[in-house]
Amino acid sequence: MGRPTTPLLSTERIAATAIDLVDRTGGFTIAQIAKTLGVRPSSLYNHVTSKAQIIEAMRSRIFETMPAAESRATGATWEQQVRSLLRSYRDAFAAHPRLVPFLTAQTVSAPDVMRIYDDMARILSAAGLPHSRLLDIITVLDSFVIGSALDLIAPDEVWDAGQAKSAELREAIASADSGRLRADRSFDLGLDLLLGGLAGFGAR
């Protein structure tokens, strides 16, 4: 038998198609995925059981290439480990900002993504933070990363200086960086403030 003229279906191919649809249109349906792949909708159910499973496959796909967190064995401090992990996490979200509402609306179960949270919990615990507050801290860091990822796709000029009423705000807008440089500076400042604040929870 000769090779098929179109690639065989797989969970990975379905997820990639769904990501492309969300990137382009902001959403996806089973029917749209099937039409794009040139198959019947029923064919997809040989590989996925639900829309929720597709979303988890999408989540896994965008984070699967994210590097593992640095370890103390490399000489990195816990702050350096967290910075590295969160920067990679932000960039993964920023590459597909329209996916954020889908990914934040359901329970995380994708193994590649759970690995990130395992790393975060391990790093924070090793820094001396109490286990009873780990999820609180991870939630704060998560929220910061998601907001920072969306900030990366903001317009170069976020605020209209012409609408600013105070001299202080007009001066701040005039003197600020723009685009990626502004977003990166804000991200680094946010990390400084968050990681510095963790000292109050016993981080060492």
C-alpha positions in Angstrom: 0.0 0.0 0.0 1.2 3.5 -0.8 1.5 6.2 1.8 -1.6 8.3 2.5 -1.8 11.6 0.7 -2.5 13.5 3.9 -0.8 13.0 7.3 -2.6 10.7 9.7 -4.5 12.3 12.5 -3.0 12.5 15.9 -3.7 14.3 19.2 -0.7 16.5 18.5 -2.0 17.5 15.0 -5.4 18.2 16.3 -4.0 20.4 19.1 -1.8 22.2 16.6 -4.7 22.9 14.4 -6.8 24.1 17.3 -4.0 26.5 18.4 -3.8 27.9 14.9 -7.5 28.5 14.9 -7.5 30.2 18.2 -4.5 32.4 17.2 -6.3 33.5 14.1 -9.9 33.7 15.2 -10.0 33.6 19.0 -11.8 30.3 19.2 -12.3 26.8 17.8 -15.0 24.1 17.4 -14.7 20.4 16.7 -16.3 21.0 13.3 -13.8 23.8 12.4 -10.8 21.5 13.3 -12.3 18.7 11.2 -12.9 21.0 8.2 -9.3 22.4 8.5 -7.9 18.9 8.6 -10.2 17.6 5.8 -11.8 14.9 7.8 -15.2 14.2 9.4 -15.8 15.4 13.0 -16.3 11.8 14.0 -12.7 11.0 13.0 -11.4 13.3 15.7 -13.0 11.2 18.4 -10.6 8.4 17.6 -7.9 10.5 19.2 -9.7 12.9 21.6 -12.8 12.5 23.7 -13.8 16.1 24.3 -13.1 19.7 23.7 -11.6 19.8 27.2 -9.1 17.2 26.2 -8.2 19.2 23.2 -7.5 22.3 25.4 -5.2 20.2 27.6 -3.4 19.0 24.5 -3.1 22.6 23.4 -1.7 23.5 26.8 0.8 20.7 26.7 1.9 21.6 23.2 2.7 25.3 23.9 4.7 24.4 27.1 6.4 21.1 25.9 9.5 22.9 24.8 9.8 25.0 27.9 13.2 24.2 29.6 13.2 22.6 33.0 14.0 25.0 35.9 17.7 25.4 36.8 18.8 23.5 39.9 20.8 24.4 42.9 23.4 22.0 41.5 24.2 24.6 38.8 24.9 27.2 41.5 21.6 29.1 40.8 19.9 30.7 43.8 16.2 30.1 44.4 15.5 33.6 43.1 17.4 33.0 39.9 15.6 29.7 39.4 12.2 31.4 39.8 13.1 34.2 37.5 14.2 31.8 34.8 11.2 29.7 35.1 8.7 32.6 35.1 10.3 34.3 32.2 10.0 31.1 30.1 6.5 30.7 31.3 5.6 34.3 30.3 7.1 33.9 26.8 5.1 30.6 26.2 1.9 32.4 27.1 2.8 35.5 25.1 3.3 33.5 21.9 -0.4 32.5 22.0 -2.2 35.2 24.0 -5.7 34.3 22.7 -5.3 30.9 24.4 -5.2 32.4 27.8 -9.0 32.4 28.4 -9.2 28.8 27.4 -6.2 27.6 29.6 -7.3 29.5 32.7 -10.9 28.2 32.5 -10.2 24.6 33.3 -8.2 22.4 35.6 -4.5 22.0 34.7 -3.7 18.3 34.0 -1.2 18.3 31.1 2.0 16.6 32.3 4.3 19.0 30.7 2.6 21.9 32.4 2.3 20.1 35.8 6.1 19.7 35.6 6.4 23.5 35.7 4.3 23.7 38.9 6.2 20.8 40.4 9.4 22.7 39.7 8.0 25.9 41.3 6.8 24.1 44.4 10.2 22.3 44.8 12.1 25.6 44.4 9.9 27.5 46.8 9.9 24.8 49.4 13.7 24.5 49.2 13.8 28.3 49.8 12.2 27.7 53.2 8.6 28.8 52.3 5.9 27.0 54.3 4.0 24.3 52.5 0.7 25.7 53.8 1.3 28.9 51.7 2.8 27.3 48.6 -0.4 27.4 46.5 -1.1 30.9 47.6 2.3 32.0 46.4 2.1 30.0 43.2 -1.3 31.6 42.4 0.2 35.1 42.9 3.1 34.3 40.6 0.8 32.6 38.1 -1.4 35.7 37.9 1.6 37.9 37.5 3.0 35.8 34.7 -0.4 35.7 32.8 -0.8 39.5 33.1 2.8 40.1 32.0 2.3 37.8 29.0 -0.7 39.8 27.9 1.3 43.0 28.5 3.8 41.8 25.9 1.2 42.1 23.2 -0.1 45.5 24.3 0.4 48.4 21.8 3.7 50.2 21.8 2.0 53.3 23.3 -0.3 51.9 26.1 -1.5 55.2 27.5 -2.8 58.2 25.6 -0.8 61.1 27.0 -3.3 63.6 25.5 -5.9 62.2 27.9 -3.7 62.4 31.0 -5.0 65.1 33.4 -2.0 65.3 35.8 1.5 66.6 35.0 2.9 63.6 36.8 1.2 61.1 34.5 2.0 63.0 31.4 5.7 63.2 32.4 5.7 59.5 33.2 4.3 58.6 29.8 6.7 60.9 28.0 9.8 59.5 29.8 8.8 55.8 29.6 10.2 53.2 27.3 7.8 51.6 24.8 7.1 48.2 23.3 9.0 45.1 24.4 11.5 47.2 26.4 8.8 48.7 28.6 7.2 45.3 29.1 10.5 43.7 30.1 11.4 46.5 32.5 8.0 46.2 34.1 8.3 42.4 34.3 11.7 42.6 36.0 10.4 45.2 38.5 7.4 43.0 39.3 9.7 40.0 39.9 11.9 42.1 42.2 8.9 43.2 44.2 7.4 39.7 44.4 10.6 37.9 45.2 11.6 40.5 47.7 8.2 40.2 49.4 8.6 36.4 49.8 11.3 37.1 52.4 8.4 37.9 54.7 7.2 34.3 54.4 10.6 32.9 55.4 12.4 32.6 52.0 16.1 32.4 52.4 
